[in-house]
Amino acid sequence: MTNKEKKKGYWKINWGRQGRVTFAYIIVFLVYYGIIVNLFMFDEGNDWFSFEIVPGSRPPVTAIPETVKSMIFWTYEFFLPSFMLPCLLLFFICFWLTYKEDIAHYGIRASLWLVPFIIFEGLFFYLIMFGFSLEPFVLQFVSIKGYINLFILFGINICGALSGMYFKNYIKNQRKI
């Protein structure tokens, strides 16, 4: 083989730390609201809520109840009916992010950045489903329920991250013995 020829074979990308964080954010993006929406976006007849405009309504409105619109921003109200699945997902994602890091502070920081990510994800989904409006900002930042949601999300993420850090320290201490 000459110097100009290269060995051909498979290629590998070592994502490392950034890959774990990106993978965790993608899981939260796809699954967190997916659990909530798949459980609660149905009407009494088990049909999806229609985003079409109700005929003859002035001004034009959709047939979606206000509780569905607020569900995007007050997700804590749907934790118990969804068997705590979104809560457990966030907890274990934050646990995993911190447990896999060599320096626990990086995992805690990545876990805390999940909360603004979830809030902006809710704004993004609201924009797609209902169009641009100031209502999401009112629901999230003017209402007391929006702040309760923020505190609960930060609490879940901090608990998951600290649990991952303490569990990793426990495992390290057990290996030393």
C-alpha positions in Angstrom: 0.0 0.0 0.0 1.5 3.4 -1.0 1.3 6.5 1.1 -1.5 8.0 -1.0 -3.8 5.0 -0.5 -5.7 4.9 2.8 -7.1 2.0 4.6 -10.8 1.7 4.1 -13.1 0.5 6.8 -15.8 1.5 9.1 -15.7 5.0 10.7 -16.5 5.9 14.2 -17.5 9.1 15.9 -16.6 9.4 19.5 -19.4 11.7 20.8 -18.2 11.4 24.4 -19.7 13.9 26.9 -21.5 16.1 24.3 -23.1 13.0 22.8 -24.7 12.0 26.1 -26.0 15.5 26.7 -27.4 15.7 23.1 -29.0 12.3 23.4 -30.6 13.1 26.7 -32.0 16.4 25.3 -33.4 14.5 22.3 -35.0 12.0 24.6 -36.6 14.7 26.6 -37.7 16.6 23.4 -39.4 13.5 22.0 -40.7 11.7 25.1 -41.6 14.3 27.8 -44.4 16.0 25.9 -45.1 12.8 24.0 -46.3 11.0 27.1 -48.5 13.9 28.2 -50.0 14.6 24.7 -50.7 10.9 24.0 -52.6 10.5 27.2 -54.6 13.8 27.3 -55.2 15.1 23.8 -58.4 13.0 23.3 -62.0 14.1 23.7 -64.8 12.1 25.3 -65.1 9.9 22.2 -61.4 9.0 22.2 -60.8 11.1 19.1 -57.9 13.5 18.8 -58.9 17.1 19.4 -59.3 18.9 16.1 -57.3 21.9 15.3 -59.8 23.0 12.6 -61.8 26.2 13.1 -65.3 25.6 14.4 -67.7 26.6 11.6 -69.7 29.8 12.2 -67.7 30.9 15.2 -66.9 34.6 15.5 -64.0 35.2 16.0 -62.6 32.0 14.6 -61.7 29.5 17.3 -60.7 25.9 17.5 -62.6 23.2 19.4 -59.7 22.7 21.8 -60.5 23.3 25.4 -58.4 25.7 27.5 -57.1 22.9 29.7 -55.4 21.4 26.7 -53.7 24.7 25.9 -52.5 25.1 29.5 -51.3 21.5 29.6 -48.3 22.5 27.6 -47.1 24.9 30.3 -48.5 23.4 33.5 -47.3 19.9 33.0 -47.1 19.1 36.7 -50.9 18.9 36.8 -50.7 15.8 34.6 -47.9 14.0 36.5 -50.3 11.9 38.7 -52.8 11.0 35.9 -49.9 9.9 33.8 -48.5 7.7 36.5 -45.6 10.0 37.1 -43.9 8.9 33.8 -42.8 12.4 32.8 -41.5 13.1 36.3 -39.6 9.7 36.3 -38.2 10.4 32.9 -36.8 13.7 34.0 -35.4 12.3 37.2 -33.6 9.4 35.5 -32.3 11.5 32.6 -30.8 13.9 35.2 -29.5 11.0 37.2 -27.9 9.5 34.2 -26.4 12.8 33.0 -24.7 13.3 36.4 -23.7 9.7 37.0 -21.9 9.4 33.7 -19.8 12.6 34.2 -16.4 12.5 35.7 -17.0 15.9 37.2 -20.4 16.0 38.8 -20.9 19.7 38.3 -21.0 19.3 34.6 -23.9 16.8 34.9 -25.7 19.0 37.3 -25.3 22.0 35.0 -26.6 20.0 32.0 -29.5 18.8 34.1 -30.5 22.3 35.1 -30.4 23.4 31.5 -33.2 21.0 30.8 -35.7 23.3 32.4 -35.3 26.2 30.0 -35.2 23.6 27.2 -38.6 22.2 28.3 -40.1 25.7 28.6 -38.9 26.7 25.2 -40.1 23.4 23.8 -43.6 24.2 25.2 -43.5 27.6 23.5 -42.4 26.0 20.3 -45.2 23.4 20.4 -47.8 26.1 21.2 -46.6 28.1 18.3 -46.9 25.1 16.0 -50.4 24.1 17.2 -52.1 27.4 17.9 -50.1 30.1 16.1 -48.3 33.1 17.6 -49.9 34.6 20.7 -48.9 36.1 24.0 -51.0 33.6 25.8 -48.1 31.2 26.4 -46.1 33.9 28.1 -49.0 34.7 30.3 -49.6 31.1 31.2 -45.9 30.5 32.0 -44.6 33.8 33.4 -47.6 35.7 34.8 -49.7 32.9 36.3 -48.7 31.4 39.7 -49.1 27.9 38.2 -46.3 28.7 35.7 -43.9 29.5 38.5 -45.1 26.4 40.4 -44.3 24.4 37.3 -40.8 25.9 37.1 -40.0 25.1 40.7 -41.3 21.6 40.4 -39.2 21.0 37.2 -36.1 22.5 38.9 -36.7 20.3 42.0 -37.0 17.1 39.9 -33.9 17.9 38.0 -31.8 18.8 41.1 -33.0 15.7 42.9 -32.1 13.5 40.0 -28.7 15.1 39.4 -27.8 15.0 43.1 -28.9 11.4 43.4 -26.7 10.5 40.4 -23.8 12.3 42.1 -24.3 10.6 45.4 -24.8 7.2 43.9 -21.6 7.6 41.9 -19.7 8.5 45.1 -21.2 5.6 46.9 -20.1 3.2 44.1 -16.6 4.7 44.2 -16.4 4.2 47.9 -17.6 0.6 47.7 -14.9 -0.2 45.2 -12.2 1.2 47.5 -13.2 -1.1 50.3 
